[in-house]
């Protein structure tokens, strides 16, 4: 009697690695910028390195370091980071079934949840590829981000003013590329994205950095109403 072939839980997918490498490259570049900014501002090398390993929060790390360099205390910096990272709660719900059922998988997976990793995973239509995409993107992104931060921190102020390199455009460009397939394939997603973008643009001149992005989640209300109807 022939035994049915089992579908591998994490099939080898070179195309996913190829596509994820673009996200890794952008992450590494921005990580170098973060490490350099933190050390050039007067923080010891270990602060951005440990923060990236333990907190691993991307934009929230920039905001927290900005608070510290402006003279704010650790509590104010932590509160800023927590506020900006509340969006990951929605992301975690979106990929809850993708992480796996084991406690270790969920614990590690929760630490790897980022804008880019979630977008990359949800762009896959097949559940197995979605899981593979999440772990490929998440583990690679974590490694490259921390290597970049360490390199930037060791370089310190040798890089000069990192803002002149236009590194802040790297992540938005990558995210746009990741979400385009979903926007093309679902009219409800397009409406929600347009509403969220309008909210963020309207509030950007008056709200603190990061807050417009959080309030842009109001666009999900349009998506929910459409699905209910």
N, C-alpha and C positions, 0 to 999 in steps of 0.2 A: 504494500500500500504506500502510495506516495505521500510524503509529508509536505504540507503547504509551506511555501517559503514565507518566512517572517520578514515584515518590513522593518528595516533598521530604525531604531528610535531616533538616531541622529545620523542620517545618511550623509556621506561625503558630498558636498556641494561646492565645487570650485567657483561657480558663478556667484554664490553668496559671499565667499571670501573676497573675490574680486570687487564686488560692489561695496562690501563693508570697508575695504581698504581705503576708499575715498573718505569715509567718515573718520577712520583712524588717522589719516593724514591731517585732516582739519583739526581733529582733537589734539594731536601732538603739537601742531603749530600754536594753537591757543594755550596749551599747557605750558609751553616754553614762555609765552608772554606772561602768564599768570605767575610762574615762579620768579621771573625776572622783576616784575612789578613789585611783588611782595618783598624781595630782598633789597631791591634798589630803594624801597621806601623805608628801610630800616629794620625790618623783621629778620630774625635769624633764619638760616637755611632750613632748619628742621621744622619751622612752623608751616610753610606751604607744603612741605613733603608729607608730614604727618596728617595735615588736614586733608590732603588729596587721597591718602590711603584710607583714613577712617571716615571722613565725611563724604567725600567723592560727590560733590554737588555742582561742579561747573560754575554757572553764572552766580549761584549763591555764594561760592567761595570768593569770587571777585568782590561781591557786595560786602561780605564779612571783612575781608582784608581792607576794603575801602573805609569801613567804619573804624577799624583798628588804627589805620594810618592817619585818620582824621582826628584821633584822640579819644575815640569812644572805647568803652571797656569791653571785656570779653562777653559779658551778658548781652550788651547791646548788639555786638557782632553776631552772637548766636541767635538772638531773636530775629535779626534781619535775615539770616540764612534760613531759619525755619519758616518765616513768612513766605519767602520766595520759593521754597521747596514744597509748599503745600499742594502745588499742582501735581506732584508725583503721586499723590493719593489717588487721583483720577486715573493716572497712567497705570498704577498697580492694579486697579480693578479691571482695566482693559486687557491686561496680560496675565491675569490670575491663573487662568487655565493653561497658559503656555509654559509657566515655570516648571510645572511638575507637581506631584503629590507629596513627595518626601519633605520632611522638615528642613533638611539640609539644603535641598534644592530651592525651597521657598526662601530660606534665610539668605543664601548667597544671591539668588535671583533678585530679591528685594533690594539688595545693595547695588545691583547693577542696573536698576531701572533709571533710565535717563530719557530725555526727549528723543535723542537720536536712535537709541536702541529700540524703544517702543515703536517709533515710526517705521523703522526698518523691519521689525517683526510683523507689524500689522499690514505692511505692504504685501505680504505673502498670502496667497489665497488658500494654500493647503496647510492643515494643522501641523503636520510633521515638519514641513519647511518653515513654518512660523516659529516652532520651537527651536529648530536648528539656527534660524536667523537670529533669534534673540540671544542665544548663547554664544554664537560666533561673534556677533556684533558687541555684545556686552563684555565678554572676557577680553577681546582684542582692544576695545575702547578703554577699558580699565587699565590695561597694561601700557598702552601707548600714552594715555593721559598722564600717568604717574611718571613714566620715563621722561616725557616732555617737561613736566613740572620740575623734576630733579635737575635736568639739564639747564633749564632757565634759572633755577635758584643758584646753581653753581656758577653760572655765567654772571649773575648779579646785574650790575649796571653797565656791564661791558656791551650789552646790546643797544644801549641808548634808549631813546623814546620809542617804545614798541608800538605806540598808536600810529606812528607814521607809516607802518607797514600795511595798514588796513586789515589787520587780523580779525577785527570784529565782524567782518563780512563773511568769514569762512563758514561759521556754523549756520547762519541763516540761509546761505546758498545751498548747503548740504540738505537742510531740512526741507526746503522748497522742492528739491529734486526727489526726496523720499515721499512726500505727500502728493505729488502730482498724479500718480496712478489712481489714488483713492478719490481725488477731486474729479478726475475725468470719468470715473466709473459710477459715481453716485451723486445725483442731483441734491439729495438731502445733505450730504456732506459739504457740497459746494455752498449751499445756503448758510449752513452753520459756520463755515470758515469765513464767508464774507461778513456775516454779522459780528463774529469775534474780532476780525481784523478792523472793522469800523469802530468797535468799542475801544480797542487798543490804540488806534490812531487818534481818536478823539481825546483820550485821557493822557496820552504821552506828554503833552506840554505842561500839564498841571499835576500829574501824579508822580510819586517817587519811582525811580528805576525799578523795574520788575513787577510793580503793581498792575500796570496796564495788561501785562501778559496774563496775570492771574484773573483779572476781571474779564478778559476775553473768553474765558470759559463759559460766559453767559451765552455764547453761541450754541452751546450744547442744548440749551432749552428749545431752540428751534428744531434741532435734530430729534429731540425726545417727543415733541408735539407731533412732528410729522410721522414718526414711527407709530405713535399711539393711534393717530387717525387712520 
